[in-house]
């Protein structure tokens, strides 16, 4: 059974410099989550069973299944002995388009392009970012300094990624966590789609991959900062979409790879 905050208790044995101790620990809960659109199963993800309605909405928007949150009409969540099914009722127009390009995606915790049937599907034209934002280097540093203490599940388990939405001044406004880096970002984007937020930027604890950039750009967010490195395709996509991309965002240092004009 999942414990509070998406963790599960386990027994464990620790060897430390020749001494053995036994006790209990909390580990991040990971379970299969199926997203079902109008009765048709579309994707199964390995995810942390928290904020699943936000996850379903964020995934639907960032993958282009839905164009707006209004097209999601209803969400029902059912837990079974094999995992969790999230049943989404969506409007007729996006459902018709989904059926045309439906693909089988399984286990995307570590792979954002699994199931693409062609290069055209895998590398799509990026969304153009029109959001206006001016951020200081100090604001980025303020956000990364606050991230560790805000990640409660990560502090408890040491096994999850975080995605935070930060104000232009570097204040953490929203945070979502998951065993999958894409999932954490989708949860955050789903939460943002349901609320009015001031202009800001996204900070993630993972590397900045192609899909992390694509998902951020799809939400018209002007800046993505990651604590790890960007990939070459992520930088290329950021330049094409007009997104500001920051990597190696650590206390005391960060590197700007694209969109330098937004940072002063």
Residue pairs with C-beta under 8 A, 6 or more apart in sequence:
1 8
2 8
2 29
2 49
3 9
3 26
3 29
5 50
5 152
5 153
5 156
6 28
6 29
6 48
6 49
6 50
6 153
6 160
6 177
6 178
7 26
7 27
7 28
7 29
7 153
7 156
7 157
8 26
8 27
8 28
8 29
9 24
9 25
9 26
10 24
10 25
10 26
10 27
11 22
11 23
11 24
11 25
12 22
12 23
12 24
12 25
13 20
13 21
13 22
14 20
14 21
14 22
14 23
26 156
26 157
27 157
27 159
28 48
28 153
28 157
28 159
28 160
28 179
29 48
29 49
30 46
30 47
30 48
30 179
31 46
31 47
31 48
31 49
31 83
31 84
32 44
32 45
32 46
32 82
32 83
32 84
33 44
33 45
33 46
33 47
33 49
33 52
33 55
33 83
33 84
33 85
33 86
34 41
34 43
34 44
34 45
34 83
34 84
34 85
34 86
35 41
35 42
35 43
35 44
35 45
35 56
35 59
35 60
35 86
35 88
36 42
36 85
36 86
36 87
36 88
37 65
37 88
37 90
37 95
37 98
38 88
38 89
38 90
38 95
39 87
40 99
40 102
42 65
42 98
42 102
42 105
43 59
43 104
43 105
43 106
43 108
43 115
44 83
44 105
44 106
44 107
45 59
45 107
45 108
45 109
45 180
45 183
46 107
46 109
46 179
46 180
47 55
47 109
47 178
47 179
47 180
47 183
48 153
48 160
48 177
48 178
48 179
48 180
48 183
49 79
49 84
50 153
50 176
50 177
50 178
50 187
51 176
51 187
51 190
51 191
52 77
52 84
52 86
53 75
53 77
53 86
53 190
54 176
54 186
54 187
54 188
54 190
54 191
54 194
55 86
55 178
55 183
55 186
55 187
55 190
56 72
56 75
56 86
56 88
56 190
57 66
57 69
57 72
57 75
57 189
57 190
57 193
57 194
58 185
58 186
58 187
58 188
58 189
58 190
58 191
58 192
58 193
59 65
59 183
59 186
59 190
60 66
60 72
60 88
60 90
61 67
61 68
61 69
61 189
61 190
61 193
61 218
61 219
62 185
62 186
62 189
62 214
62 215
62 218
62 219
64 218
65 90
65 94
65 97
65 98
66 72
66 90
66 94
67 94
69 193
69 194
71 90
71 91
71 93
71 94
72 88
72 89
72 90
73 89
73 90
73 91
74 88
74 89
75 86
75 87
75 88
75 89
76 86
76 87
77 84
77 85
77 86
77 87
78 84
78 85
78 87
90 98
101 121
103 115
103 116
103 117
103 121
104 115
105 114
105 115
106 114
106 115
107 114
108 114
108 180
108 182
109 179
109 180
109 182
109 183
110 180
112 182
112 209
112 210
112 211
112 212
113 122
113 210
113 211
116 122
123 210
123 233
124 214
126 213
126 214
126 217
126 237
126 240
126 241
127 214
127 217
127 218
127 220
127 241
128 217
128 241
128 242
129 217
129 220
129 221
129 222
129 241
129 242
129 243
130 220
130 242
131 199
131 220
131 221
131 222
132 199
132 222
133 168
133 199
133 200
133 201
133 222
133 223
133 244
133 262
134 168
134 262
134 263
134 264
135 168
135 170
135 201
135 223
135 244
135 262
135 263
135 264
136 170
136 263
136 264
137 254
137 263
137 264
138 170
139 166
139 167
139 168
139 169
139 170
140 170
140 201
140 203
140 225
140 246
140 249
140 254
140 263
141 170
141 251
141 252
141 254
142 169
142 170
142 171
143 164
143 166
143 170
143 171
143 172
143 201
143 203
143 225
144 203
144 225
144 227
144 249
144 250
144 251
144 254
145 251
146 170
146 171
146 172
147 162
147 164
147 172
147 175
147 203
147 205
147 227
148 154
148 155
149 155
150 162
150 164
150 172
150 175
151 160
151 162
151 175
151 177
151 205
152 177
153 160
153 177
154 160
154 161
154 162
154 177
154 205
159 179
160 177
160 178
160 179
160 184
161 177
161 178
161 179
161 180
161 181
161 183
161 184
161 204
161 205
161 206
162 175
162 176
162 177
162 184
162 204
162 205
163 175
163 176
163 177
163 181
163 184
163 185
163 187
163 188
163 202
163 203
163 204
163 205
164 172
164 173
164 174
164 175
164 176
164 188
164 202
164 203
164 204
165 172
165 173
165 174
165 175
165 188
165 191
165 192
165 197
165 200
165 201
165 202
165 221
166 172
166 173
166 200
166 201
166 202
166 203
167 173
167 198
167 200
168 198
168 199
168 200
168 201
172 203
173 197
173 198
173 200
174 188
174 191
174 192
174 197
175 188
176 184
176 185
176 187
176 188
176 191
177 184
177 187
178 184
178 187
181 204
181 205
181 206
181 207
181 209
181 212
182 211
182 212
182 215
184 204
184 205
184 206
185 202
185 204
185 212
185 215
185 216
186 215
188 202
189 215
189 218
189 219
192 219
193 219
199 222
200 221
201 221
201 222
201 223
201 224
201 225
201 244
202 216
202 221
202 223
202 224
202 225
203 225
203 226
203 227
203 249
204 212
204 224
204 225
204 226
204 227
205 226
205 227
205 228
206 212
206 226
206 227
206 228
207 226
207 228
207 229
207 230
207 231
207 247
208 224
208 226
208 228
208 229
208 230
208 231
208 234
208 245
208 247
209 230
209 231
209 233
209 234
210 231
210 233
210 234
210 237
212 224
212 226
212 234
213 224
213 230
213 234
213 237
213 238
213 241
213 243
213 245
214 237
214 241
216 224
216 243
217 237
217 238
217 241
217 243
221 243
222 243
222 244
222 259
222 262
223 243
223 244
223 245
223 246
223 259
223 262
223 263
224 238
224 243
224 244
224 245
224 246
225 246
225 247
225 249
225 254
226 246
226 247
226 248
226 249
227 248
227 249
227 250
228 247
228 248
229 247
229 248
230 238
230 245
230 247
230 257
234 245
235 245
235 257
235 258
237 243
238 244
238 245
238 257
238 258
238 259
239 258
239 259
242 259
243 258
243 259
244 256
244 258
244 259
244 260
244 261
244 262
244 263
245 256
245 257
245 258
245 259
246 254
246 255
246 256
246 257
246 263
247 254
247 255
247 257
248 254
248 255
256 263
